[in-house]
Structure formats: structure tokens, C-alpha cells
């Protein structure tokens, strides 16, 4: 991971690929989430930016439901069925499964691409999994 960030433009190629369907990765394997100096200094403002009254804890509670939604999808349920039968999972489904974050896939880690800094950081903070779409492949130049 460190080698990638130190030598990214000179030693690595990033090739766009057709976006995958949702894949599940350990959120802590996603690197490169940018936070401004202001966001670092004012963490509470970061969490309320996306959701009025949002806190790290409220985002963590939503992220903790990812395995439940994944299991329902794996059992064959559609998003509509999940929303109708499990209204308590609405925030998780709508936030994490409709418009999943995009990442680049490297060797042993993922590079944050777009859409989902709050979601990814919340899932990382609980050492959880996160649904993502892989939109590029990153490899060492040969």
C-alpha cells in the first residue's frame, strides 16, 4: 500500500474497467479517502454534512446492518422486498446498496474512487464489510 502512494504515477498503471456489480470487501482494505484539514479539525461537521443530526455513531449503526442486508440479498430477496418486509433496514439498503462506492482494485487493497467517504469510514470504524463497485484495476508496471 505505501509503495503505491509513494510511487503511484511512476510505478503503477490504473486502467478503467467495466464497473462490476456489487462486491463485498473489508472496508479497512480501502485506502485513499481524502479528508480536508477542516474536516479533520471538525469531525462533527463531517458527519452532519451528509445527514442532519448525523454522527459517527449513527453512521456506524447503519453500517452494522450491512451483513443483514447482504444475507437477504444472497437469499434471493430484491431491494423492494427488503424495503417492504424490513423497514428497519431502509437506511442501510438505500445508503449502501443503491449507489455503492466505487473503488480501484490493486494488489491486496482497494483505492477509494468516488461516492461514499462517510459510508466507507463508518464501515471501517466498525471493521465491517462494505458493498462496492470496482471501476478500475491498478497494477505495477512491468
KEKE-855178 format. One record per residue: x, y, z of N, C-alpha, C in turn; residue number from 1. Coordinates in Angstrom, 1 decimal. Layout:
<recs>
     nx     ny     nz    cax    cay    caz     cx     cy     cz num
      X      Y      Z      X      Y      Z      X      Y      Z NUM
...
</recs>
This chain:
<recs>
     nx     ny     nz    cax    cay    caz     cx     cy     cz num
    0.8   -1.2    0.0    0.0    0.0    0.0    0.9    1.3    0.0   1
    1.8    1.3    0.9    2.7    2.5    1.0    3.4    2.7   -0.3   2
    3.9    1.7   -0.9    4.7    1.8   -2.2    3.8    2.4   -3.3   3
    2.5    2.0   -3.3    1.6    2.6   -4.3    1.5    4.1   -4.1   4
    1.3    4.6   -2.9    1.1    6.0   -2.7    2.4    6.8   -2.9   5
    3.6    6.2   -2.7    4.8    6.9   -2.9    5.2    6.9   -4.4   6
    4.9    5.8   -5.1    5.3    5.7   -6.5    4.2    5.6   -7.5   7
    3.0    6.0   -7.1    1.8    5.7   -7.9    2.0    6.1   -9.4   8
    2.4    7.3   -9.8    2.4    7.6  -11.2    3.5    7.0  -11.9   9
    4.6    6.8  -11.2    5.8    6.2  -12.0    5.8    4.7  -12.0  10
    5.3    4.0  -11.0    5.4    2.6  -11.0    4.1    1.8  -11.2  11
    3.0    2.5  -11.3    1.7    1.8  -11.4    0.8    2.3  -12.5  12
    0.1    1.5  -13.1   -0.9    1.8  -14.1   -2.3    1.6  -13.5  13
   -3.2    2.5  -13.9   -4.6    2.3  -13.5   -5.5    2.3  -14.7  14
   -6.1    1.2  -15.0   -6.9    1.0  -16.2   -8.4    0.9  -15.8  15
   -9.2    1.8  -16.4  -10.6    1.7  -16.2  -11.1    0.4  -16.7  16
  -12.1   -0.1  -16.0  -12.7   -1.4  -16.4  -14.3   -1.2  -16.3  17
  -15.0   -2.1  -16.9  -16.4   -2.0  -16.8  -16.8   -2.3  -15.4  18
  -17.6   -1.4  -14.9  -18.0   -1.5  -13.5  -18.6   -2.8  -13.2  19
  -18.1   -3.4  -12.1  -18.7   -4.7  -11.6  -20.0   -4.5  -11.0  20
  -20.7   -5.5  -10.8  -21.9   -5.5   -9.9  -21.3   -5.3   -8.5  21
  -22.1   -5.3   -7.5  -21.7   -5.2   -6.2  -20.8   -6.3   -5.7  22
  -19.7   -6.0   -5.1  -18.8   -7.0   -4.5  -18.6   -6.5   -3.0  23
  -18.3   -7.4   -2.2  -18.2   -7.1   -0.8  -16.7   -7.2   -0.4  24
  -16.2   -6.1    0.2  -14.8   -6.1    0.7  -14.8   -5.7    2.1  25
  -13.7   -6.0    2.8  -13.4   -5.5    4.1  -13.2   -4.0    4.0  26
  -14.0   -3.2    4.6  -13.9   -1.7    4.5  -12.5   -1.2    4.8  27
  -11.8   -1.9    5.7  -10.4   -1.4    6.1   -9.4   -1.7    5.0  28
   -9.8   -2.4    3.9   -8.9   -2.6    2.8   -9.0   -1.5    1.8  29
   -9.8   -0.5    2.0  -10.0    0.6    1.1   -9.1    1.8    1.6  30
   -8.2    2.3    0.8   -7.3    3.3    1.1   -7.6    4.6    0.3  31
   -7.0    5.7    0.7   -7.1    6.9   -0.1   -8.3    7.7    0.0  32
   -9.0    7.7    1.2  -10.2    8.5    1.4   -9.7    9.9    1.8  33
   -9.9   10.9    1.0   -9.5   12.3    1.2  -10.3   13.0    2.3  34
   -9.7   13.6    3.2  -10.4   14.5    4.2   -9.6   15.8    4.2  35
  -10.3   16.9    4.1   -9.7   18.2    4.2   -9.2   18.5    5.6  36
   -8.4   19.5    5.7   -7.9   19.9    7.0   -9.1   20.3    7.9  37
  -10.1   21.0    7.3  -11.3   21.4    8.0  -12.1   20.2    8.5  38
  -12.2   19.2    7.7  -12.9   18.0    8.1  -12.2   17.3    9.2  39
  -10.9   17.3    9.2  -10.1   16.6   10.2  -10.2   17.4   11.5  40
  -10.2   18.7   11.4  -10.3   19.5   12.6  -11.7   19.6   13.2  41
  -12.7   19.4   12.4  -14.1   19.5   12.9  -14.9   18.2   12.5  42
  -14.5   17.1   13.2  -15.1   15.8   12.8  -16.6   15.8   12.9  43
  -17.2   16.5   13.9  -18.7   16.5   14.0  -19.3   17.1   12.7  44
  -18.7   18.2   12.2  -19.2   18.8   11.0  -19.2   17.8    9.8  45
  -18.2   17.0    9.8  -18.0   16.0    8.7  -19.3   15.1    8.7  46
  -19.7   14.6    9.8  -20.8   13.6    9.9  -22.1   14.3    9.6  47
  -22.3   15.5   10.0  -23.6   16.1    9.8  -23.7   16.7    8.4  48
  -22.6   16.8    7.6  -22.7   17.3    6.3  -23.6   16.5    5.4  49
  -23.6   15.2    5.5  -24.5   14.3    4.7  -25.9   14.0    5.3  50
  -26.0   14.2    6.6  -27.3   13.8    7.2  -27.5   14.7    8.4  51
  -28.6   15.5    8.4  -28.9   16.4    9.5  -28.9   15.5   10.8  52
  -28.2   15.9   11.8  -28.2   15.2   13.0  -27.3   13.9   12.9  53
  -26.6   13.8   11.8  -25.7   12.6   11.7  -24.5   12.7   12.6  54
  -24.1   11.5   13.1  -22.9   11.4   13.9  -22.2   10.2   13.5  55
  -21.0   10.1   13.9  -20.2    8.8   13.6  -21.0    7.6   14.1  56
  -21.6    7.7   15.3  -22.3    6.6   15.9  -23.6    6.3   15.0  57
  -24.3    7.3   14.5  -25.5    7.0   13.7  -25.1    6.3   12.4  58
  -23.9    6.7   11.8  -23.5    6.0   10.6  -23.0    4.6   10.9  59
  -22.4    4.4   12.1  -21.9    3.1   12.5  -23.1    2.1   12.6  60
  -24.2    2.6   13.2  -25.4    1.8   13.4  -25.9    1.3   12.0  61
  -25.9    2.2   11.1  -26.4    1.9    9.7  -25.4    0.8    9.1  62
  -24.1    1.1    9.2  -23.1    0.2    8.7  -23.2   -1.2    9.3  63
  -23.6   -1.3   10.5  -23.7   -2.6   11.2  -24.7   -3.5   10.6  64
  -25.7   -2.9    9.8  -26.7   -3.7    9.2  -26.3   -4.2    7.8  65
  -25.2   -3.9    7.3  -24.8   -4.4    6.0  -24.8   -5.9    5.9  66
  -24.3   -6.7    6.9  -24.4   -8.1    6.8  -25.8   -8.6    6.7  67
  -26.7   -8.0    7.4  -28.1   -8.4    7.4  -28.7   -8.2    6.0  68
  -28.5   -7.1    5.4  -29.0   -6.8    4.0  -28.3   -7.7    3.0  69
  -27.0   -7.9    3.2  -26.3   -8.9    2.3  -26.9  -10.3    2.3  70
  -27.2  -10.7    3.6  -27.8  -12.1    3.7  -29.1  -12.2    3.0  71
  -29.9  -11.1    3.1  -31.3  -11.1    2.5  -31.1  -11.1    1.0  72
  -30.2  -10.3    0.5  -29.9  -10.3   -1.0  -29.4  -11.7   -1.4  73
  -28.5  -12.3   -0.7  -28.0  -13.6   -1.0  -29.0  -14.7   -1.0  74
  -30.1  -14.5   -0.2  -31.2  -15.4   -0.1  -32.2  -15.3   -1.3  75
  -31.9  -14.2   -2.1  -32.8  -14.0   -3.2  -33.8  -12.9   -3.2  76
  -33.8  -12.2   -2.1  -34.7  -11.0   -1.9  -34.3   -9.9   -2.8  77
  -35.3   -9.2   -3.4  -35.0   -8.0   -4.1  -34.9   -6.8   -3.1  78
  -34.5   -5.7   -3.6  -34.4   -4.5   -2.8  -35.8   -4.0   -2.4  79
  -36.8   -4.1   -3.3  -38.2   -3.8   -3.0  -38.7   -4.7   -1.8  80
  -38.4   -6.0   -1.9  -38.9   -6.9   -0.9  -38.2   -6.6    0.5  81
  -37.0   -6.2    0.4  -36.3   -5.9    1.7  -36.9   -4.7    2.3  82
  -37.2   -3.7    1.5  -37.7   -2.4    2.0  -39.2   -2.6    2.5  83
  -39.9   -3.5    1.9  -41.3   -3.8    2.3  -41.3   -4.6    3.6  84
  -40.5   -5.6    3.7  -40.5   -6.6    4.8  -39.6   -6.2    6.0  85
  -38.6   -5.4    5.7  -37.7   -5.0    6.8  -37.4   -3.5    6.8  86
  -38.5   -2.7    7.1  -38.3   -1.2    7.1  -37.2   -0.7    7.9  87
  -36.8   -1.5    9.0  -35.7   -1.0    9.8  -34.3   -1.0    9.1  88
  -34.3   -1.7    7.9  -33.1   -1.8    7.1  -33.1   -0.8    6.0  89
  -34.1    0.1    5.9  -34.2    1.1    4.8  -32.9    1.9    4.7  90
  -32.5    2.5    5.8  -31.3    3.4    5.7  -30.1    2.6    5.2  91
  -29.9    1.5    5.7  -28.7    0.7    5.2  -28.8    0.3    3.7  92
  -30.0   -0.2    3.3  -30.2   -0.5    1.9  -30.0    0.7    1.0  93
  -30.7    1.8    1.3  -30.6    2.9    0.4  -29.3    3.6    0.4  94
  -28.6    3.6    1.5  -27.3    4.3    1.6  -26.2    3.4    1.0  95
  -26.2    2.1    1.3  -25.0    1.3    0.9  -25.2    0.5   -0.3  96
  -26.5    0.2   -0.7  -26.7   -0.7   -1.8  -27.3   -0.1   -3.0  97
  -27.7    1.2   -2.9  -28.2    1.9   -4.1  -27.1    3.0   -4.3  98
  -26.3    2.8   -5.3  -25.2    3.7   -5.5  -24.0    3.4   -4.6  99
  -23.5    2.2   -4.6  -22.4    1.8   -3.8  -21.1    2.6   -4.2 100
  -20.2    2.8   -3.2  -18.9    3.5   -3.6  -18.2    2.8   -4.7 101
  -17.4    3.5   -5.4  -16.6    3.0   -6.5  -15.1    2.9   -6.0 102
  -14.4    1.9   -6.3  -13.0    1.7   -5.9  -12.2    1.1   -7.1 103
  -10.9    1.4   -7.0  -10.0    0.7   -7.9   -9.4   -0.5   -7.2 104
   -9.2   -1.6   -7.9   -8.7   -2.8   -7.2   -7.2   -2.9   -7.5 105
   -6.4   -3.0   -6.4   -5.0   -3.1   -6.5   -4.6   -4.5   -6.0 106
   -3.4   -4.7   -5.8   -2.9   -6.0   -5.3   -3.0   -6.0   -3.7 107
   -4.1   -6.5   -3.2   -4.2   -6.7   -1.8   -5.0   -5.5   -1.1 108
   -5.4   -4.5   -1.9   -6.1   -3.4   -1.3   -6.9   -2.7   -2.4 109
   -7.8   -1.8   -2.0   -8.6   -1.1   -2.9   -8.3    0.4   -2.7 110
   -8.5    1.2   -3.8   -8.3    2.6   -3.7   -9.6    3.3   -3.9 111
  -10.0    4.1   -2.9  -11.2    4.8   -3.0  -11.3    5.7   -4.3 112
  -12.4    5.5   -5.0  -12.6    6.3   -6.2  -13.6    7.4   -6.0 113
  -14.8    7.1   -5.7  -15.8    8.2   -5.6  -17.1    7.7   -4.9 114
  -17.8    8.6   -4.3  -19.1    8.3   -3.8  -19.1    7.5   -2.6 115
  -18.9    8.1   -1.4  -19.1    7.3   -0.2  -18.0    7.4    0.9 116
  -17.5    8.6    1.0  -16.4    8.8    2.1  -17.0    8.5    3.5 117
  -18.2    9.0    3.7  -18.9    8.8    5.0  -19.2    7.3    5.3 118
  -19.8    6.7    4.3  -20.1    5.3    4.4  -18.9    4.4    4.6 119
  -17.9    4.7    3.8  -16.7    3.9    3.9  -16.0    4.0    5.3 120
  -15.9    5.3    5.7  -15.2    5.5    7.0  -16.1    4.9    8.2 121
  -17.4    5.0    8.1  -18.2    4.3    9.1  -18.0    2.8    9.1 122
  -18.0    2.2    8.0  -17.8    0.8    7.9  -16.4    0.4    8.4 123
  -15.4    1.2    8.0  -14.1    0.9    8.5  -14.0    1.0   10.1 124
  -14.7    2.0   10.6  -14.6    2.2   12.1  -15.2    1.0   12.9 125
  -16.1    0.2   12.2  -16.6   -1.0   12.9  -16.0   -2.3   12.4 126
  -14.9   -2.1   11.6  -14.2   -3.3   11.0  -15.2   -4.1   10.2 127
  -16.1   -3.5    9.4  -17.1   -4.2    8.7  -16.8   -4.4    7.2 128
  -17.7   -5.1    6.6  -17.7   -5.2    5.1  -18.5   -4.1    4.5 129
  -18.2   -3.9    3.2  -18.9   -2.8    2.5  -19.2   -3.2    1.1 130
  -20.4   -3.0    0.5  -20.6   -3.3   -0.9  -20.0   -2.2   -1.7 131
  -19.2   -2.5   -2.7  -18.5   -1.6   -3.6  -18.7   -2.0   -5.1 132
  -18.4   -1.1   -6.0  -18.3   -1.4   -7.4  -16.8   -1.1   -7.8 133
  -16.2   -2.1   -8.4  -14.8   -2.0   -8.9  -14.9   -1.3  -10.3 134
  -14.3   -0.2  -10.4  -14.3    0.6  -11.7  -12.9    0.7  -12.3 135
  -11.9    0.2  -11.7  -10.6    0.3  -12.3   -9.7   -0.8  -11.7 136
   -8.7   -1.2  -12.4   -7.7   -2.2  -12.0   -6.3   -1.5  -11.9 137
   -5.7   -1.6  -10.8   -4.4   -1.0  -10.6   -3.3   -2.0  -10.5 138
   -2.3   -1.9  -11.3   -1.2   -2.9  -11.3    0.2   -2.2  -11.4 139
    1.1   -2.9  -10.9    2.5   -2.4  -11.0    3.0   -2.5  -12.5 140
    3.6   -1.5  -13.0    4.1   -1.5  -14.3    5.2   -2.6  -14.5 141
    5.3   -3.2  -15.6    6.3   -4.3  -15.8    7.4   -3.8  -16.7 142
</recs>
